């Protein structure tokens, strides 16, 4: 057993967040995917929030830094502390890497990138028999809160899962076969097997869709969603990218993507109105795309009910969620602009 192999996540001013892996050379026990807990209510402009601020799949995260390691040897306080040294990692072959990226997992994610990465290093080893290190040298990325875009029935591939994290963190990921994130105080350690490191680095990304703003409206890019703000109110319409989806049965693709759309629409409708049902979802259009539409009144901290409207649609294998919340007295002023902008939505060619 390797009792004090360390994976270091570098931050500014030389600060390193350290996670210890015990039993990297042991066969991990099999574990069933953790079911997603009931998702709590959220708020959007003092109402239930769309996915960007939702709290999904909360579970206990391990401490981001471990100070001590279990050992059978007594500790001599006068003995010099061994300096951490890089450890060789056995790289995954191209075939092994592609197989890992195509494997499916529970789609839940929560906490900051740093906290979730600490937890995922452990749970991924139980699920895949390979520990997966999500690493970044960016303090901005490490602090960003994550949430799952995926409906509860869907198990994304690891590639789709990493893409969803990158989208939220304004970053891109790549497999890192080097040992720059892995150190150990044990002499003669390595090579380490069954460990895959994926590094996330800041990156500018071209938005995969276009929408024409009405006069006076502004757009703020939030990574995997954009906020469209009218001239005289803090919220008007938000557009969310809800991830990419795949099925192993090509003959069932159309039915599968319709289920993704229906489940995303119903899950969000039930967050704002627990009695919402599938029959309440009405056909609509966003640009040229077939959408499911739902509306209801929701309470707000303004002590006024607001009108919640949502649209969910697919563009090939990608899902989009659009939400608008408007005070009734502003509906005649704001909603015509929302409708007009929805007609201009167009996905770019990949």
C-alpha positions in Angstrom: 0.0 0.0 0.0 1.2 3.5 -0.8 0.3 5.4 2.3 1.3 8.9 1.4 1.2 9.5 -2.3 0.2 13.0 -2.8 -1.6 14.8 -5.6 -1.0 18.5 -5.4 -3.4 21.1 -6.8 -1.3 24.3 -7.2 -2.7 27.7 -6.2 -1.3 31.1 -6.1 1.6 32.1 -3.7 2.9 28.6 -3.8 -0.1 27.2 -1.8 -0.8 23.6 -2.6 -4.0 21.7 -1.8 -3.1 18.1 -1.0 -5.1 15.0 -1.3 -3.8 11.6 -0.1 -4.5 8.5 -2.1 -4.3 5.3 0.0 -4.5 1.9 -1.8 -3.6 3.1 -5.4 -2.2 -0.4 -5.9 -5.1 -2.3 -4.4 -8.2 -3.4 -6.2 -11.0 -1.0 -5.2 -14.4 -2.4 -4.0 -17.2 -2.2 -6.4 -19.7 0.5 -5.7 -23.1 1.3 -7.1 -23.6 4.9 -8.5 -24.8 7.2 -5.8 -28.4 8.2 -6.4 -29.0 11.9 -6.8 -30.9 13.3 -3.8 -34.0 15.4 -4.1 -33.0 18.8 -5.5 -33.8 21.7 -3.3 -35.7 24.8 -4.3 -33.7 27.5 -5.9 -34.4 31.1 -7.0 -34.2 33.2 -10.2 -34.3 36.9 -9.5 -35.7 36.1 -6.0 -37.5 33.1 -7.6 -36.5 29.5 -8.2 -33.1 29.7 -9.9 -32.3 28.1 -13.2 -29.4 25.6 -13.2 -26.5 28.0 -12.8 -27.3 28.6 -9.1 -28.9 25.2 -8.3 -27.8 22.9 -5.6 -27.5 19.4 -7.0 -26.2 16.2 -5.6 -24.9 17.5 -2.3 -22.7 15.0 -0.3 -19.9 15.3 2.2 -16.7 16.4 0.7 -13.4 15.3 2.1 -11.1 17.9 3.6 -9.2 19.7 0.9 -5.9 19.2 2.8 -4.7 16.3 4.8 -2.1 16.9 7.4 -1.4 13.3 8.7 -1.1 9.9 7.2 -1.8 6.6 9.1 1.4 4.7 9.8 2.5 1.8 11.9 5.9 3.5 12.7 6.3 5.8 15.6 7.0 9.4 14.7 10.4 10.9 15.8 9.8 14.7 16.2 13.5 15.3 15.6 13.6 13.4 12.4 13.7 15.6 9.3 10.5 15.6 7.2 11.1 14.1 3.8 10.6 16.4 0.9 8.0 15.6 -1.6 9.4 14.4 -4.9 7.7 13.8 -8.2 6.3 10.3 -8.8 6.1 8.5 -12.1 2.6 7.8 -13.4 1.9 4.9 -15.7 0.2 6.7 -18.7 -3.0 5.4 -20.1 -2.7 4.0 -23.7 -4.9 5.7 -26.3 -7.3 2.8 -26.2 -7.5 2.8 -22.4 -8.1 6.6 -22.3 -10.9 6.4 -24.9 -12.5 3.6 -23.1 -12.4 5.6 -19.8 -13.8 8.7 -21.5 -16.7 6.6 -23.0 -17.6 5.0 -19.6 -20.7 6.3 -17.9 -21.2 7.6 -14.4 -23.8 9.3 -12.2 -24.0 12.9 -13.4 -24.2 14.7 -10.1 -21.7 17.4 -9.2 -21.7 20.1 -6.5 -19.4 22.3 -4.4 -16.5 24.3 -5.7 -14.3 22.8 -8.4 -11.6 22.2 -5.7 -13.9 20.6 -3.2 -15.6 18.4 -5.8 -12.3 17.3 -7.3 -11.2 16.1 -3.8 -14.3 14.0 -3.5 -14.3 12.8 -7.1 -10.8 11.5 -6.7 -12.1 8.9 -4.3 -15.5 8.2 -5.8 -14.2 7.8 -9.3 -11.8 5.0 -8.1 -14.7 3.2 -6.6 -16.7 3.5 -9.8 -14.1 3.1 -12.5 -11.3 1.3 -10.7 -9.3 4.3 -11.8 -8.8 7.4 -9.7 -9.5 10.5 -11.7 -7.8 13.7 -10.7 -9.4 17.0 -11.8 -6.6 19.5 -11.6 -6.1 23.2 -12.2 -3.4 25.7 -11.6 -6.0 28.5 -11.8 -7.3 29.9 -8.5 -10.4 31.3 -10.4 -11.3 27.9 -11.7 -10.8 26.2 -8.3 -13.3 28.5 -6.6 -16.2 28.2 -9.2 -19.3 26.4 -7.9 -20.3 23.4 -10.0 -23.8 21.9 -10.6 -25.1 19.2 -12.8 -27.0 20.1 -16.0 -28.1 16.5 -16.5 -31.6 15.1 -15.7 -31.7 12.4 -13.0 -32.3 9.5 -15.4 -29.2 10.2 -17.5 -25.7 8.9 -16.9 -23.3 10.9 -19.0 -20.0 9.6 -20.4 -16.9 10.8 -18.6 -16.2 13.0 -21.7 -19.6 14.6 -21.4 -19.1 15.1 -17.7 -15.7 16.8 -18.1 -17.2 19.0 -20.9 -19.9 20.1 -18.5 -17.3 21.1 -15.9 -15.2 22.9 -18.5 -18.3 24.8 -19.7 -19.0 26.1 -16.2 -15.4 27.1 -15.4 -14.5 28.9 -18.6 -11.9 26.3 -19.3 -10.8 23.5 -21.5 -9.5 20.1 -20.3 -6.9 17.7 -21.5 -5.4 14.4 -20.3 -2.1 14.9 -18.5 0.2 11.9 -18.5 3.0 13.7 -16.7 3.7 13.7 -13.0 3.6 17.5 -12.4 0.6 17.2 -10.1 1.7 14.1 -8.2 4.4 14.0 -5.5 5.4 11.6 -2.7 7.6 11.6 0.4 8.2 7.9 0.0 11.5 6.9 -1.7 11.2 4.5 -4.6 7.5 5.1 -5.2 6.0 4.3 -8.6 5.1 4.0 -11.2 1.5 4.6 -10.1 -1.2 2.7 -12.0 -4.9 3.3 -12.3 -4.6 7.1 -12.0 -5.8 9.5 -14.7 -5.1 13.2 -14.4 -7.2 15.8 -16.4 -6.0 19.3 -16.3 -8.4 22.3 -16.7 -6.9 25.6 -18.0 -8.6 28.9 -18.7 -9.8 29.3 -22.2 -12.0 31.6 -24.3 -14.9 29.7 -25.9 -17.0 30.8 -28.8 -20.7 30.7 -27.9 -22.4 27.9 -29.8 -25.5 30.0 -30.6 -26.6 33.5 -31.6 -29.6 35.5 -30.5 -30.4 39.1 -31.6 -30.9 41.5 -28.7 -33.8 44.0 -28.7 -33.1 47.7 -28.3 -31.7 48.5 -24.8 -31.1 44.9 -23.8 -27.7 43.7 -22.6 -26.1 40.3 -22.6 -23.8 38.9 -19.8 -21.9 35.7 -20.4 -21.9 33.4 -17.4 -20.1 30.5 -19.0 -22.7 27.8 -19.6 -25.5 30.4 -19.6 -26.1 33.9 -20.7 -28.2 36.5 -18.9 -30.3 38.8 -21.2 -31.2 42.0 -19.3 -33.9 44.5 -20.3 -33.5 48.2 -20.0 -35.6 48.8 -16.8 -35.5 45.5 -14.9 -32.7 43.3 -13.5 -33.8 40.1 -15.2 -35.6 39.3 -18.4 -34.5 36.0 -20.0 -31.7 33.5 -19.4 -30.4 30.9 -21.9 -28.7 27.8 -20.5 -26.7 25.0 -22.1 -27.8 21.8 -20.4 -25.1 19.5 -21.7 -24.5 17.0 -24.5 -26.2 13.6 -24.6 -25.6 10.3 -26.2 -27.2 6.9 -26.4 -25.7 3.5 -27.1 -28.7 2.5 -29.2 -28.6 4.5 -32.5 -31.9 3.1 -33.5 -33.5 4.7 -30.5 -31.9 8.1 -30.8 -35.0 10.2 -31.6 -37.0 8.8 -28.8 -34.0 9.2 -26.4 -33.5 12.9 -27.2 -37.3 13.5 -26.8 -37.0 11.9 -23.3 -34.1 14.2 -22.4 -36.1 17.2 -23.4 -39.2 16.0 -21.6 -37.3 15.1 -18.4 -35.4 18.4 -18.3 -38.6 20.4 -18.8 -40.6 18.5 -16.1 -37.8 18.5 -13.5 -37.5 22.3 -13.8 -41.3 22.8 -13.8 -41.6 20.8 -10.7 -39.0 22.9 -8.9 -41.2 25.9 -9.2 -44.5 24.1 -9.0 -44.4 20.6 -7.4 -47.7 19.5 -9.0 -46.5 20.2 -12.5 -47.1 17.2 -14.8 -46.0 16.2 -18.3 -49.3 17.1 -19.7 -48.7 20.7 -18.6 -45.8 21.0 -21.1 -47.0 22.6 -24.3 -45.4 22.5 -27.8 -43.7 25.7 -28.8 -40.9 27.0 -31.1 -37.6 28.6 -30.2 -36.1 29.7 -33.5 -36.7 26.7 -35.8 -36.4 24.2 -32.9 -39.3 22.3 -31.3 -39.6 23.2 -27.7 -41.7 22.2 -24.6 -43.2 25.3 -23.0 -44.4 25.7 -19.4 -45.6 28.8 -17.4 -46.8 29.4 -13.9 -46.9 32.1 -11.2 -44.2 31.9 -8.6 -43.7 33.9 -5.3 -40.8 36.2 -4.9 -39.0 38.1 -2.2 -40.5 41.3 -3.7 -43.8 40.0 -2.1 -45.3 39.9 -5.5 -45.9 36.8 -7.7 -43.9 36.7 -10.9 -44.7 34.9 -14.1 -42.3 32.0 -14.7 -42.0 30.9 -18.4 -39.6 28.2 -19.6 -38.7 26.6 -22.9 -36.7 23.4 -23.3 -35.4 22.1 -26.7 -32.8 20.0 -28.4 -30.3 21.1 -31.0 -29.0 17.7 -32.3 -27.6 16.1 -29.2 -27.4 19.3 -27.1 -30.1 20.5 -24.7 -31.1 24.1 -24.0 -33.2 25.6 -21.2 -34.6 29.1 -21.5 -36.3 30.9 -18.6 -38.0 34.2 -18.2 -39.5 35.7 -15.0 -41.4 38.9 -15.2 -43.6 40.9 -12.8 -47.2 41.0 -14.1 -47.2 44.8 -14.4 -44.1 44.7 -16.6 -45.3 41.8 -18.8 -46.7 43.9 -21.6 -43.4 45.8 -21.8 -40.9 43.0 -21.5 -42.5 39.8 -22.8 -42.9 41.0 -26.4 -39.1 41.5 -26.5 -38.6 38.0 -25.1 -40.8 36.5 -27.8 -39.0 38.4 -30.5 -35.6 37.4 -29.3 -36.6 33.7 -29.1 -37.5 33.8 -32.8 -33.9 34.8 -33.6 -32.2 32.0 -31.7 -29.9 30.0 -34.0 -27.3 27.3 -33.2 -24.0 27.6 -34.9 -22.6 24.7 -37.0 -20.1 22.8 -34.9 
